[in-house]
Each structure stands twice: as C-alpha cells, then as structure tokens.
C-alpha cells in the first residue's frame, strides 16, 4: 500500500532535482517542509504514472512566495500551509484538482485563475489576508461543495451577473472570523444548493436585502453587532437552526415566525432582549425543539403554548421574577438559573416538566424527575451565587 513521503529542508539549487516519477510510483502523498525555493512550478508530473488521488502539501515553508499549477500536474489535493504565497496561479483545463487549501499565508486576493479548477470540490483559503471577495470567480465551479474563507480580513463581498446555473453544488459557505460590517444577503440567493451559511464572529451591524432559499437549513449570525433584524422579506422554508448569540438584539427579529416556519433550534443568548410579546410569538413556531434566551434582560417566562415538539427552554441569567409553564409534554426541560424568582407555585408548572433547574434564585425549587420522583422541595438562598454574572 502506497504511503506518504516527507521531504524536509530541500533546496533544489544545492540538493539537485527531485526524481518525481519515482516518488509518484511509490507514494500517495508528498509533503515538503521548510522548502527553500521561492517559486514552485508544479508541472513535471507524468500523468501516466500518477496515482488517481495524489497529494502535494507544502508546509512551514516561508521561503515559498509563488506557486504555479499547470494542467499537466494532475494532483487531486494541494495544501499550502504556513508559506509566504502571495502569487497563486492555475493553468486552464485543470480538471484533476479536487481539494485546495491555503492557510497561514499573506494572500490578499482570491486568484482569478481559480476559476480554471473545473472539478474542485473543496476550497479552503483560511487564516490569510483576503480583504474582499467576488463570488463570481467561484460561480462556474459546478462541483464546488464547500467554500471556507474563515479567519481572513474580509471587509466586502461582491457578486456580479450571477446566472441560474452558477454555484450548482455549493452547500457550505464559511465566512466566519472576518471583518465584515455590512452584508447584502441577496448574494446568497443565487446559491441554490446552499445548506449552511456561517457569518459568525464578524463586525456585522447591518444585514441588507432579502434572504430567499429553499435549501438553507443552518444560519449562524452569532458574535456580531446586530441591534435590529427584520426577516419580513426573507423566505427560508427549510431553515431548522438559527444562531444569533452575542449580538445586541433588543427584540426578536421581525417576521421571524413567517420567514422560517421549520425552525427547530433558536439561539438568542447574550443579547439585550427585554419583555414584550416574545413568548407569545415564539409559541406560534410549532416546530421549535429548543430555545436559548439566556443572558438577556427578560423579567418573565410565561409559556402558555401546547407546542408538542418543544423540549427545552434556557432562560438563565436574566431578571425573571415570574415563571409559568402550565402546559408541557413529557420530558420538557426548563433552565432558569441565576434569576430573581422569589415566589413559586407548583401549579404554575406542568407535572410533565421533567427537569427544572433554578439554582441561584432567591427561591430554588429545582427538580429532576429522571433521578428521583418525589415532592418538590424549595430552598431559600440569601447569599448571591458566584456562578451568576
């Protein structure tokens, strides 16, 4: 069985050329570490002797500044990790490369020639220096499934003249950990297969335009600076998971119930939500399994819905004084640690609530029926808990 060949500290000018035919006949993967040649031209690989899934990886080679991949270099995978590559070019009619990774590099722009990789499935350009992205360069890559651009310095996104057949297989887009402040959501509407969109850990204060997708099921907007969010022009019938943790939302997103009727998990912790019609609106979302509104400014949790699918509400670290969940299906869990509950009536909580966690309230009537089924026992707390913030 063919394995991996690692070549360290190779200097072609001193050590002479590499017998590439011998390498590819005997190994599946070729790893260069501390390669000292500034320009790497990958074209001297004989297709007739090459295995079908050959990999070249250049790692921890800061001397490498430029890489050129010809159509003759029939690699399936190319990894450039920890280099100084700022010039990356691909020759036309490259139909073999399936996986491309560029990591820890000073690359500032997506190479226009990336559009020549007609069979590429995964593109990772991460922990680099990209500042803007024109999605058009990826549009004709009809085999592309995953585009990962996290941990760059991206401040702007563009998409021009998208055609209906573009982005045919693109399912996963990761733009997390960048410097985006405003995003036009209409860019993603042309990505008909998009299943997951990650915009987390940016500086986003504004989401503009409509988001319309029949395929999107996972949307991550967490760790941004969003104060208000309107979903009134959105249409996401397949969305099951939305995360808006750690923003500054003061209200639930407008029209959320209509825009995402299949939502199952809703994470809105670490925002600035206060009382209003929050619970009434959430109760209309019949497919919810779990709600996380911990670390907000809520003063009550009143759940009067008979929604059959809901199993968990986490409202810890709020200012809740009133707790009422008279209807619940068996196995329902409630977490209200670190609130201000001083009075509690057992009748206000359905006997179907299996798990009630209310530590660090002035009155703690926690129970766990999975461990023991016994009468409620309440304890008064007079000393603030260290676990609360």
For each residue, the residues with C-beta under 8 A, 3 or more apart:
1:
2: 26 27 28 51
3: 27 28 29
4: 27 28 29 30 31
5: 23 26 27 29 30 31
6: 31 33
7: 10 18 30 31 32 33 35
8: 32 33 34
9: 33 34 36
10: 7 15 18 32 35 36 37
11: 14 15 36 37
12: 15 16 17 18 37
13: 37
14: 11
15: 10 11 12
16: 12
17: 12
18: 7 10 12 23
19: 22 23
20: 23 24 44 45 46
21: 24 25 46 49
22: 19 25 26
23: 5 18 19 20 26 27 30
24: 20 21 27 30 45 46 49 50 51 54
25: 21 22 49
26: 2 5 22 23
27: 2 3 4 5 23 24 30
28: 2 3 4 51 53 54 55
29: 3 4 5 54 55 56 57
30: 4 5 7 23 24 27 54 55 56 57
31: 4 5 6 7 56 57 59
32: 7 8 10 35 56 57 58 59 61
33: 6 7 8 9 59 60 61
34: 8 9 60 61 63
35: 7 10 32 40 58 61 63 64
36: 9 10 11 61 63
37: 10 11 12 13 40 63 64
38: 63 64 65 66
39: 64 65 66 67 68
40: 35 37 58 64 66 67 68
41: 44 67 68 70
42: 45 56 67 68 69 70 73 75 78
43: 68 69 70 72 73 91
44: 20 41 72 73
45: 20 24 42 50 54 72 73 74 75
46: 20 21 24 49 50
47: 50 72 74
48:
49: 21 24 25 46
50: 24 45 46 47 54 74
51: 2 24 28 54
52: 76
53: 28 76 77
54: 24 28 29 30 45 50 51 74 75 76 77
55: 28 29 30 75 76 77 78 79
56: 29 30 31 32 42 75 77 78 79
57: 29 30 31 32 77 78 79 80 81
58: 32 35 40 61 64 67 79 80 81 83
59: 31 32 33 79 81 82 83
60: 33 34 81 82
61: 32 33 34 35 36 58 64 82 83
62: 82 83 84
63: 34 35 36 37 38 84
64: 35 37 38 39 40 58 61 67 80 83 84 85
65: 38 39 83 84 85 86 87
66: 38 39 40 85 86 87 88 89
67: 39 40 41 42 58 64 80 83 85 87 88 89
68: 39 40 41 42 43 89 90 91
69: 42 43 73 75 78 89 90 91 94 97
70: 41 42 43 73 91 94
71: 91 92 93 94 95
72: 43 44 45 47
73: 42 43 44 45 69 70 94 96
74: 45 47 50 54 96
75: 42 45 54 55 56 69 78 96 97
76: 52 53 54 55 96 97 98 99
77: 53 54 55 56 57 97 98 99 100 101
78: 42 55 56 57 69 75 97 99 100 101
79: 55 56 57 58 59 99 101 103
80: 57 58 64 67 83 85 88 101 102 103 105
81: 57 58 59 60 101 102 103 104
82: 59 60 61 62 103 104 105
83: 58 59 61 62 64 65 67 80 104 105
84: 62 63 64 65 105 106
85: 64 65 66 67 80 88 102 105 106 107
86: 65 66 105 106 107 108
87: 65 66 67
88: 66 67 80 85 102 107 111 113
89: 66 67 68 69 111 113
90: 68 69 94 97 111 113 114 116 117
91: 43 68 69 70 71 94 113 116
92: 71 113 116
93: 71 116 118
94: 69 70 71 73 90 91 97 116 117 118
95: 71 118 119
96: 73 74 75 76 119
97: 69 75 76 77 78 90 94 100 117 119 120
98: 76 77 119 120 121 122 143
99: 76 77 78 79 120 121 122
100: 77 78 97 114 117 120 122 123 124
101: 77 78 79 80 81 122 124 125 126
102: 80 81 85 88 105 107 124 125 126 128
103: 79 80 81 82 124 125 126 127 128
104: 81 82 83 127 128
105: 80 82 83 84 85 86 102 127 128 129
106: 84 85 86 128 129
107: 85 86 88 102 125 128 129 130
108: 86 128 129 130 131
109: 130 131 132
110: 114 125 130 133 134 137
111: 88 89 90 114
112: 115 137
113: 88 89 90 91 92 116
114: 90 100 110 111 117 120 123 137 138 141
115: 112 137 138 140 141
116: 90 91 92 93 94 113
117: 90 94 97 100 114 120 123 141
118: 93 94 95 141 142 143
119: 95 96 97 98 143
120: 97 98 99 100 114 117 123 141 143 144
121: 98 99 143 144 145 146
122: 98 99 100 101 144 145 146 148
123: 100 114 117 120 138 141 144 146 147 148
124: 100 101 102 103 146 148
125: 101 102 103 107 110 128 130 148 149 152
126: 101 102 103 148 149 150 151 152
127: 103 104 105 150 151 152
128: 102 103 104 105 106 107 108 125 151 152
129: 105 106 107 108 152 153
130: 107 108 109 110 125 133 149 152 153 154
131: 108 109 152 153 154 155 156
132: 109 154 155 156 157 158
133: 110 130 149 154 156 157 158
134: 110 137 158 159 160
135: 138 139 157 158 159 162 167 187
136: 139 158 159 160 161 162
137: 110 112 114 115 134
138: 114 115 123 135 141 144 147 167 170
139: 135 136 159 162 163 166 167 190
140: 115 166
141: 114 115 117 118 120 123 138 144
142: 118 165 168 169
143: 98 118 119 120 121 169
144: 120 121 122 123 138 141 147 167 169 170
145: 121 122 169 170 171 172
146: 121 122 123 124 170 171 172 174
147: 123 138 144 170 172 173 174
148: 122 123 124 125 126 172 174
149: 125 126 130 133 152 154 174 175 178
150: 126 127 174 175 176 177 178 198
151: 126 127 128 176 177 178
152: 125 126 127 128 129 130 131 149 177 178
153: 129 130 131 178 179
154: 130 131 132 133 149 157 175 178 179 180
155: 131 132 178 179 180 181
156: 131 132 133 180
157: 132 133 135 154 175 180 183 184 187
158: 132 133 134 135 136 187
159: 134 135 136 139 162 187 190
160: 134 136
161: 136
162: 135 136 139 159 166 167 190
163: 139 166 190
164: 190 192
165: 142 168
166: 139 140 162 163 190 191
167: 135 138 139 144 162 170 190 191 192 193 194
168: 142 165 192 193
169: 142 143 144 145 193
170: 138 144 145 146 147 167 173 191 193 194
171: 145 146 193 194 195 196 215
172: 145 146 147 148 194 195 196
173: 147 170 188 191 194 196 197 198
174: 146 147 148 149 150 198
175: 149 150 154 157 178 180 197 198 199 202
176: 150 151 198 199 200 201 202 220
177: 150 151 152 200 201 202
178: 149 150 151 152 153 154 155 175 201 202
179: 153 154 155 202 203
180: 154 155 156 157 175 183 199 202 203 204
181: 155 202 203 204 205 206 225
182: 204 205 206 207 208
183: 157 180 187 199 204 206 207 208
184: 157 187 208 209
185: 188 189 207 208 209 210 211 234
186: 189 208 209 210 211
187: 135 157 158 159 183 184 190
188: 173 185 191 194 197 211 213 216
189: 185 186 210 211 212 213
190: 139 159 162 163 164 166 167 187
191: 166 167 170 173 188 194 213
192: 164 167 168 213 214 215
193: 167 168 169 170 171 215
194: 167 170 171 172 173 188 191 197 213 215 216
195: 171 172 215 216 217 218
196: 171 172 173 216 217 218 219 220
197: 173 175 188 194 216 218 219 220
198: 150 173 174 175 176 220
199: 175 176 180 183 202 204 219 220 221 224
200: 176 177 220 221 222 223 224 243
201: 176 177 178 222 223 224
202: 175 176 177 178 179 180 181 199 223 224
203: 179 180 181 224 225
204: 180 181 182 183 199 207 221 224 225 226
205: 181 182 224 225 226 227
206: 181 182 183 226
207: 182 183 185 204 211 221 226 229
208: 182 183 184 185 186
209: 184 185 186 233
210: 185 186 189 233 234 235
211: 185 186 188 189 207 216 231 233 234 235 236
212: 189 233 234 235 236
213: 188 189 191 192 194 216 235 236 238
214: 192 237 238
215: 171 192 193 194 195 238
216: 188 194 195 196 197 211 213 219 236 238 239
217: 195 196 238 239 240 241
218: 195 196 197 239 240 241
219: 196 197 199 216 236 239 241 242 243
220: 176 196 197 198 199 200 242 243
221: 199 200 204 207 224 226 229 242 243 244 247
222: 200 201 243 244 245 246 247 267
223: 200 201 202 245 246 247
224: 199 200 201 202 203 204 205 221 246 247
225: 181 203 204 205 247 248
226: 204 205 206 207 221 229 244 247 248 249
227: 205 247 248 249 250
228: 249 250 251 254
229: 207 221 226 244 249 253 254
230: 233 253 254 255
231: 211 234 253 254 255 256 258 259 260
232: 254 255 258 259
233: 209 210 211 212 230
234: 185 210 211 212 231 255 259 260
235: 210 211 212 213 259
236: 211 212 213 216 219 239 259 260
237: 214 260 261 262
238: 213 214 215 216 217 262
239: 216 217 218 219 236 242 260 262 263
240: 217 218 262 263 264 265 287
241: 217 218 219 263 264 265
242: 219 220 221 239 260 263 265 266 267
243: 200 219 220 221 222 267
244: 221 222 226 229 247 249 253 267 268 271
245: 222 223 267 268 269 270 271 292
246: 222 223 224 269 270 271
247: 221 222 223 224 225 226 227 244 270 271
248: 225 226 227 271 272
249: 226 227 228 229 244 252 253 268 271 272 273
250: 227 228 271 272 273 274
251: 228 254 273 276 278
252: 249 256 268 273 278 281 282
253: 229 230 231 244 249 256 259
254: 228 229 230 231 232 251
255: 230 231 232 234 258 259
256: 231 252 253 259 260 263 281 285
257: 260 261 281 284 285
258: 231 232 255 261
259: 231 232 234 235 236 253 255 256
260: 231 234 236 237 239 242 256 257 263
261: 237 257 258 285 286 287
262: 237 238 239 240 287
263: 239 240 241 242 256 260 266 285 287 288
264: 240 241 287 288 289 290 309
265: 240 241 242 288 289 290
266: 242 263 282 285 288 290 291 292
267: 222 242 243 244 245 292
268: 244 245 249 252 271 273 291 292 293 296
269: 245 246 292 293 294 295 296 314
270: 245 246 247 294 295 296
271: 244 245 246 247 248 249 250 268 293 295 296
272: 248 249 250 296 297
273: 249 250 251 252 268 278 293 296 297 298
274: 250 296 297 298 299
275: 278 298 299 300
276: 251
277: 280 281
278: 251 252 273 275 281 282 293 298
279: 282 283 300 301 302 303 304
280: 277 283 284
281: 252 256 257 277 278 284 285
282: 252 266 278 279 285 288 291 305
283: 279 280 303 304 305 307
284: 257 280 281 305
285: 256 257 261 263 266 281 282 288 307
286: 261 307 309
287: 240 261 262 263 264 309
288: 263 264 265 266 282 285 291 307 309 310
289: 264 265 309 310 311 312
290: 264 265 266 310 311 312 313 314
291: 266 268 282 288 310 312 313 314
292: 245 266 267 268 269 314
293: 268 269 271 273 278 296 298 313 314 315 318
294: 269 270 314 315 316 317 318 335
295: 269 270 271 316 317 318
296: 268 269 270 271 272 273 274 293 315 317 318
297: 272 273 274 318 319
298: 273 274 275 278 293 301 315 318 319 320
299: 274 275 318 319 320 321 322 340
300: 275 279 320 321 322 323 324
301: 279 298 313 315 320 322 323 324 325 334 336
302: 279 322 323 324 325
303: 279 283 313 324 325 327 328
304: 279 283 324 326 327
305: 282 283 284 310 327
306: 327
307: 283 285 286 288 310
308: 329
309: 264 286 287 288 289
310: 288 289 290 291 305 307 313 328 329 332
311: 289 290 329 331 332 333
312: 289 290 291 332 333 334 335
313: 290 291 293 301 303 310 325 333 334 335
314: 269 290 291 292 293 294 335
315: 293 294 296 298 301 318 320 334 335 336 339
316: 294 295 335 336 337 338 339 357
317: 294 295 296 337 338 339 388 389
318: 293 294 295 296 297 298 299 315 336 338 339
319: 297 298 299 339 340
320: 298 299 300 301 315 323 336 339 340 341
321: 299 300 339 340 341 342
322: 299 300 301 302 341
323: 300 301 302 320 334 336 341 344 348 349 358
324: 300 301 302 303 304 348 349
325: 301 302 303 313 328 332 334 348 349 350 353
326: 304 347 348 349 350
327: 303 304 305 306 350
328: 303 310 325 332 350 352 353
329: 308 310 311 332 352
330: 352 354
331: 311 352 354
332: 310 311 312 325 328 329 350 352 353 354 355
333: 311 312 313 353 354 355 356 357
334: 301 312 313 315 323 325 349 353 355 356 357 358
335: 294 312 313 314 315 316 357
336: 301 315 316 318 320 323 339 341 356 357 358 361
337: 316 317 357 358 359 360 361 387 388
338: 316 317 318 359 360 361 385 387 388 389
339: 315 316 317 318 319 320 321 336 358 360 361
340: 299 319 320 321 361 362
341: 320 321 322 323 336 344 358 361 362 363
342: 321 361 362 363
343: 363
344: 323 341 348 358 363 365 378
345: 348
346: 349 365 376
347: 326
348: 323 324 325 326 344 345
349: 323 324 325 326 334 346 353 356
350: 325 326 327 328 332 353
351:
352: 328 329 330 331 332
353: 325 328 332 333 334 349 350 356
354: 330 331 332 333 368 369 370
355: 332 333 334 367 368 369 370
356: 333 334 336 349 353 365 366 367 368
357: 316 333 334 335 336 337 366
358: 323 334 336 337 339 341 344 361 363 364 365 366
359: 337 338 364 366 385 387
360: 337 338 339 364 381 384 385 387 388
361: 336 337 338 339 340 341 342 358 364 381
362: 340 341 342 380 381 382
363: 341 342 343 344 358 378 379 380 381
364: 358 359 360 361 378 379 380 381
365: 344 346 356 358 376 377 378 379
366: 356 357 358 359
367: 355 356 376 377
368: 354 355 356 371 372
369: 354 355 372 373
370: 354 355
371: 368
372: 368 369
373: 369
374: 377
375:
376: 346 365 367
377: 365 367 374
378: 344 363 364 365
379: 363 364 365
380: 362 363 364
381: 360 361 362 363 364 385
382: 362
383:
384: 360 388
385: 338 359 360 381 388
386:
387: 337 338 359 360
388: 317 337 338 360 384 385
389: 317 338
